[in-house]
Amino acid sequence: MTSDEELRARVWRCLRHETWLFGSGSETSRVFELPGLLASVNPAAPDRSIFNWVVPESSRAVLDAYDVLAETYAVSF
């Protein structure tokens, strides 16, 4: 049986790959990394959360990067 820790690590790896895929799907989309998180911005699909999302390692990473994330998304749309 796979441990919870290994399952979380697998999900994290898959979500990172999805983020890179969705964050590079159009000419205006992009992916950016901050400590403890990966995020994608896709102005071509502003109402689609799957293309505009944050994949954090922890809630602390989101809290620490909140201002940068908010500004990045605000100027992208």
MODELLER restraints for C-alpha pairs under 7 A, 6 or more apart:
rsr = mdl.restraints
at = mdl.atoms
rsr.add(forms.Gaussian(group=physical.xy_distance, feature=features.Distance(at['CA:15:A'], at['CA:55:A']), mean=6.90, stdev=0.5))
rsr.add(forms.Gaussian(group=physical.xy_distance, feature=features.Distance(at['CA:16:A'], at['CA:38:A']), mean=6.99, stdev=0.5))
rsr.add(forms.Gaussian(group=physical.xy_distance, feature=features.Distance(at['CA:19:A'], at['CA:39:A']), mean=6.73, stdev=0.5))
rsr.add(forms.Gaussian(group=physical.xy_distance, feature=features.Distance(at['CA:19:A'], at['CA:40:A']), mean=6.02, stdev=0.5))
rsr.add(forms.Gaussian(group=physical.xy_distance, feature=features.Distance(at['CA:20:A'], at['CA:31:A']), mean=6.34, stdev=0.5))
rsr.add(forms.Gaussian(group=physical.xy_distance, feature=features.Distance(at['CA:22:A'], at['CA:51:A']), mean=5.40, stdev=0.5))
rsr.add(forms.Gaussian(group=physical.xy_distance, feature=features.Distance(at['CA:23:A'], at['CA:29:A']), mean=5.32, stdev=0.5))
rsr.add(forms.Gaussian(group=physical.xy_distance, feature=features.Distance(at['CA:23:A'], at['CA:30:A']), mean=4.81, stdev=0.5))
rsr.add(forms.Gaussian(group=physical.xy_distance, feature=features.Distance(at['CA:23:A'], at['CA:31:A']), mean=5.09, stdev=0.5))
rsr.add(forms.Gaussian(group=physical.xy_distance, feature=features.Distance(at['CA:23:A'], at['CA:40:A']), mean=4.70, stdev=0.5))
rsr.add(forms.Gaussian(group=physical.xy_distance, feature=features.Distance(at['CA:23:A'], at['CA:41:A']), mean=6.07, stdev=0.5))
rsr.add(forms.Gaussian(group=physical.xy_distance, feature=features.Distance(at['CA:23:A'], at['CA:42:A']), mean=6.29, stdev=0.5))
rsr.add(forms.Gaussian(group=physical.xy_distance, feature=features.Distance(at['CA:23:A'], at['CA:51:A']), mean=6.45, stdev=0.5))
rsr.add(forms.Gaussian(group=physical.xy_distance, feature=features.Distance(at['CA:24:A'], at['CA:30:A']), mean=5.64, stdev=0.5))
rsr.add(forms.Gaussian(group=physical.xy_distance, feature=features.Distance(at['CA:28:A'], at['CA:42:A']), mean=6.42, stdev=0.5))
rsr.add(forms.Gaussian(group=physical.xy_distance, feature=features.Distance(at['CA:28:A'], at['CA:43:A']), mean=6.33, stdev=0.5))
rsr.add(forms.Gaussian(group=physical.xy_distance, feature=features.Distance(at['CA:28:A'], at['CA:44:A']), mean=6.82, stdev=0.5))
rsr.add(forms.Gaussian(group=physical.xy_distance, feature=features.Distance(at['CA:29:A'], at['CA:41:A']), mean=5.48, stdev=0.5))
rsr.add(forms.Gaussian(group=physical.xy_distance, feature=features.Distance(at['CA:29:A'], at['CA:42:A']), mean=4.13, stdev=0.5))
rsr.add(forms.Gaussian(group=physical.xy_distance, feature=features.Distance(at['CA:29:A'], at['CA:43:A']), mean=6.27, stdev=0.5))
rsr.add(forms.Gaussian(group=physical.xy_distance, feature=features.Distance(at['CA:30:A'], at['CA:40:A']), mean=5.73, stdev=0.5))
rsr.add(forms.Gaussian(group=physical.xy_distance, feature=features.Distance(at['CA:30:A'], at['CA:41:A']), mean=5.45, stdev=0.5))
rsr.add(forms.Gaussian(group=physical.xy_distance, feature=features.Distance(at['CA:30:A'], at['CA:42:A']), mean=6.55, stdev=0.5))
rsr.add(forms.Gaussian(group=physical.xy_distance, feature=features.Distance(at['CA:31:A'], at['CA:39:A']), mean=5.66, stdev=0.5))
rsr.add(forms.Gaussian(group=physical.xy_distance, feature=features.Distance(at['CA:31:A'], at['CA:40:A']), mean=4.34, stdev=0.5))
rsr.add(forms.Gaussian(group=physical.xy_distance, feature=features.Distance(at['CA:31:A'], at['CA:41:A']), mean=6.38, stdev=0.5))
rsr.add(forms.Gaussian(group=physical.xy_distance, feature=features.Distance(at['CA:32:A'], at['CA:38:A']), mean=5.97, stdev=0.5))
rsr.add(forms.Gaussian(group=physical.xy_distance, feature=features.Distance(at['CA:32:A'], at['CA:39:A']), mean=5.45, stdev=0.5))
rsr.add(forms.Gaussian(group=physical.xy_distance, feature=features.Distance(at['CA:32:A'], at['CA:40:A']), mean=6.37, stdev=0.5))
rsr.add(forms.Gaussian(group=physical.xy_distance, feature=features.Distance(at['CA:33:A'], at['CA:39:A']), mean=6.33, stdev=0.5))
rsr.add(forms.Gaussian(group=physical.xy_distance, feature=features.Distance(at['CA:35:A'], at['CA:61:A']), mean=6.81, stdev=0.5))
rsr.add(forms.Gaussian(group=physical.xy_distance, feature=features.Distance(at['CA:36:A'], at['CA:56:A']), mean=5.97, stdev=0.5))
rsr.add(forms.Gaussian(group=physical.xy_distance, feature=features.Distance(at['CA:36:A'], at['CA:57:A']), mean=5.31, stdev=0.5))
rsr.add(forms.Gaussian(group=physical.xy_distance, feature=features.Distance(at['CA:36:A'], at['CA:61:A']), mean=5.24, stdev=0.5))
rsr.add(forms.Gaussian(group=physical.xy_distance, feature=features.Distance(at['CA:37:A'], at['CA:54:A']), mean=6.84, stdev=0.5))
rsr.add(forms.Gaussian(group=physical.xy_distance, feature=features.Distance(at['CA:37:A'], at['CA:55:A']), mean=5.57, stdev=0.5))
rsr.add(forms.Gaussian(group=physical.xy_distance, feature=features.Distance(at['CA:37:A'], at['CA:56:A']), mean=4.16, stdev=0.5))
rsr.add(forms.Gaussian(group=physical.xy_distance, feature=features.Distance(at['CA:37:A'], at['CA:57:A']), mean=5.84, stdev=0.5))
rsr.add(forms.Gaussian(group=physical.xy_distance, feature=features.Distance(at['CA:37:A'], at['CA:61:A']), mean=6.42, stdev=0.5))
rsr.add(forms.Gaussian(group=physical.xy_distance, feature=features.Distance(at['CA:38:A'], at['CA:54:A']), mean=5.86, stdev=0.5))
rsr.add(forms.Gaussian(group=physical.xy_distance, feature=features.Distance(at['CA:38:A'], at['CA:55:A']), mean=5.23, stdev=0.5))
rsr.add(forms.Gaussian(group=physical.xy_distance, feature=features.Distance(at['CA:38:A'], at['CA:56:A']), mean=6.40, stdev=0.5))
rsr.add(forms.Gaussian(group=physical.xy_distance, feature=features.Distance(at['CA:39:A'], at['CA:53:A']), mean=5.60, stdev=0.5))
rsr.add(forms.Gaussian(group=physical.xy_distance, feature=features.Distance(at['CA:39:A'], at['CA:54:A']), mean=4.20, stdev=0.5))
rsr.add(forms.Gaussian(group=physical.xy_distance, feature=features.Distance(at['CA:39:A'], at['CA:55:A']), mean=5.99, stdev=0.5))
rsr.add(forms.Gaussian(group=physical.xy_distance, feature=features.Distance(at['CA:40:A'], at['CA:51:A']), mean=6.46, stdev=0.5))
rsr.add(forms.Gaussian(group=physical.xy_distance, feature=features.Distance(at['CA:40:A'], at['CA:52:A']), mean=5.23, stdev=0.5))
rsr.add(forms.Gaussian(group=physical.xy_distance, feature=features.Distance(at['CA:40:A'], at['CA:53:A']), mean=5.58, stdev=0.5))
rsr.add(forms.Gaussian(group=physical.xy_distance, feature=features.Distance(at['CA:40:A'], at['CA:54:A']), mean=6.62, stdev=0.5))
rsr.add(forms.Gaussian(group=physical.xy_distance, feature=features.Distance(at['CA:41:A'], at['CA:51:A']), mean=6.55, stdev=0.5))
rsr.add(forms.Gaussian(group=physical.xy_distance, feature=features.Distance(at['CA:41:A'], at['CA:52:A']), mean=4.71, stdev=0.5))
rsr.add(forms.Gaussian(group=physical.xy_distance, feature=features.Distance(at['CA:41:A'], at['CA:73:A']), mean=6.91, stdev=0.5))
rsr.add(forms.Gaussian(group=physical.xy_distance, feature=features.Distance(at['CA:42:A'], at['CA:51:A']), mean=5.82, stdev=0.5))
rsr.add(forms.Gaussian(group=physical.xy_distance, feature=features.Distance(at['CA:42:A'], at['CA:52:A']), mean=5.79, stdev=0.5))
rsr.add(forms.Gaussian(group=physical.xy_distance, feature=features.Distance(at['CA:43:A'], at['CA:76:A']), mean=6.13, stdev=0.5))
rsr.add(forms.Gaussian(group=physical.xy_distance, feature=features.Distance(at['CA:43:A'], at['CA:77:A']), mean=5.69, stdev=0.5))
rsr.add(forms.Gaussian(group=physical.xy_distance, feature=features.Distance(at['CA:45:A'], at['CA:51:A']), mean=6.94, stdev=0.5))
rsr.add(forms.Gaussian(group=physical.xy_distance, feature=features.Distance(at['CA:46:A'], at['CA:77:A']), mean=6.84, stdev=0.5))
rsr.add(forms.Gaussian(group=physical.xy_distance, feature=features.Distance(at['CA:56:A'], at['CA:62:A']), mean=6.45, stdev=0.5))
